[in-house]
C-alpha cells in the first residue's frame, strides 16, 4: 500500500514538473545566456580589460556571474603593486533603462554613512572605451571601515555597489 502511494506521489510530481515547464534543456540554457543586456555585457568586458591592463595592480582572480539580464556580480582579487596590499572586491553592476532611472535608484538608497568621494571621471576608463565619451553623470559615494571600503558608483545609467576588503 505504501509503495503504491509513493509511486503515485512520484508520478504526480514528475507530471507536475513537466507540465509546469520545469525541465531544462541545453537550448534553454544557451538562450538565457544570450539575453544579457548587450551594453552591460560590453561594458563589463571593457571593465575587465581595463582592470587587467592597469600597471599599478595585478589581478589574481576574476569571476563574473549574471544575476539577471540587467545585473551581474563581479568578484576579483587585486594586488596593489605600490602598497603591496591585496584587496578582494565584490561588486554588483546594474544597468538601468535611463540615467534618470539610475539616479532615482541611488537617491532612494540609504547614503547616511557614505560621503561623495568623486564626481570627476578618469579619462580613458571602461565607460569611455565603450561609449566613446565620459559619462555625463559620474558620482562615487564612499564609506570606510577598518580594512573595508564600500562604494556606490553611478556612470550614467550603470550603478556599481561594491565592497573592497583588504586581505593583506
N, C-alpha and C positions, 0 to 999 in steps of 0.2 A: 504494500500500500504506500509506504513512504517513498519507495523507489519510483513508483508511478507519479506521485505528487511532485517529486524533484524533477523528473523528466518533463512534466507539463510546465513547471515553472521555468526551466531552462529553455524549452521550446518557445514559450511566450516571450521571454526576454530576448532571444535571438530574433524572433519575428518583429518585436517592437523596435529593436535597434535597426533592423533592415528597413522597415517602413519609415522610420524617422530619418533615414539617411545618415546614420552614424558610421557607416562603413567608409573606409578611406582607401583610395587608390593612388598610385603614383601620379596619375594625371591630375587629380585634385590638389595634391601637394605641390606639384610644379606650377599649377595655375595660381595657387595662392602666393607662391614666391614671386610671381611676376606682377602682382598687384600692389607693390610698394609705390609710394609717391615717387615719381621719377625725379623731381627736383631734389627731394631729401636724399634719395639714393645717390645722386650725382654729387651733392654737397658732402655727404659722409665719406665718399670715396676720395674727394679732394681734401677733406679734413685729415683723413688718414695719411695721404701722400704728403701733405704739408707738415704734419706732425713727425713723420719719419724723416723728412728732409732737413729738419732743424739741426744745425751744427752744435747747438748748446745742449741737446738732450740725446739720449739713447733709449729707444723703445725696446723693452724686454718682453712685453706681451701685449696682444691686441685681440679683442673679441667684440664682435658686433652681433646683436640679437634683435630681430624685429619684434616689437611688441604688438603692433597692428600696422595698417597700411600707412599711417602718418607719424609714427613714432618708433624710435629704436633706442636700445640701450648699448652704450659703448663702454667697455671696461678695458683700460690699458694701464700698464705699469711703465713709468718713465724714470730714468736716471738723469738727474740734472748734473751735467759734467762739471759745471763751475763750483757747485756746492757739495758734490758727491752725495746728494740726498736722493733717495728713491721714493717716489710717490705713486700710490695706487689711485687711479681715477675711476669713478663710477658716474657716468653721465647718461642722462636721458634727453634725447633730441626729439623735438616735436615740431612739425610744420603745420602752420595754420593757413586757411584759405586767403587771408589778407593780413597785412601788417596791423591793421586796427584790431582784428581778432586776437592777434598775438599780444598787442598792447593791453587789451582788455583782460586777457588771461593773467599777465604779470600784475596788473593793477589789482586784481582780485586776490592775489597771493598775500599771505601774511609776511610782510617785509620788515617787521618790527626789529628784528635782530640784525638786519642787513644794512649796509651803507652803500651808496652809489660810488663805486670804485673807479669807473671809467665811462666816458662817452666818446672816446677817440679810438677809431678803428685803425689797426696797424695795416698799412698798405701792403698789398700782396698776399693777404690771407686767403683761406679757402673760399670764403664767400665771394671775394673779388675775382678769384680764379674761375669760379663757376659762372658768375653773372656778368663779369666784365666791369663791375663798378663796386665801390664800397657800399655797405648798407646805408640807407637814409636814416634809419633808426638803429642806433647801436648803444646799448646800455649793459653794463656789467655791475651787478649787485654782489657784494661780498660780505661774508660773516665768518670770523676767525674763531677757532677754538685751539686748544693746545694740540699740535700735530695734526690738525684737520682744518680744512678751509672749505666753505660752502659757497657756491656761485649760482647766480641766476643770470644768464646772458640772453639778450634779445638782439638778433640780427634780422631786422625787418620782420618777416613772418616765421622765423625759426626761433624757438626757445630752447635753451640748454639749461637743465637743472643738474648741477654737478656737485660732487664731493670729492676732494682730494685728501687722501690720508697719507701722512709721512710714515714710511716703513723703516727707513734708516737715515 
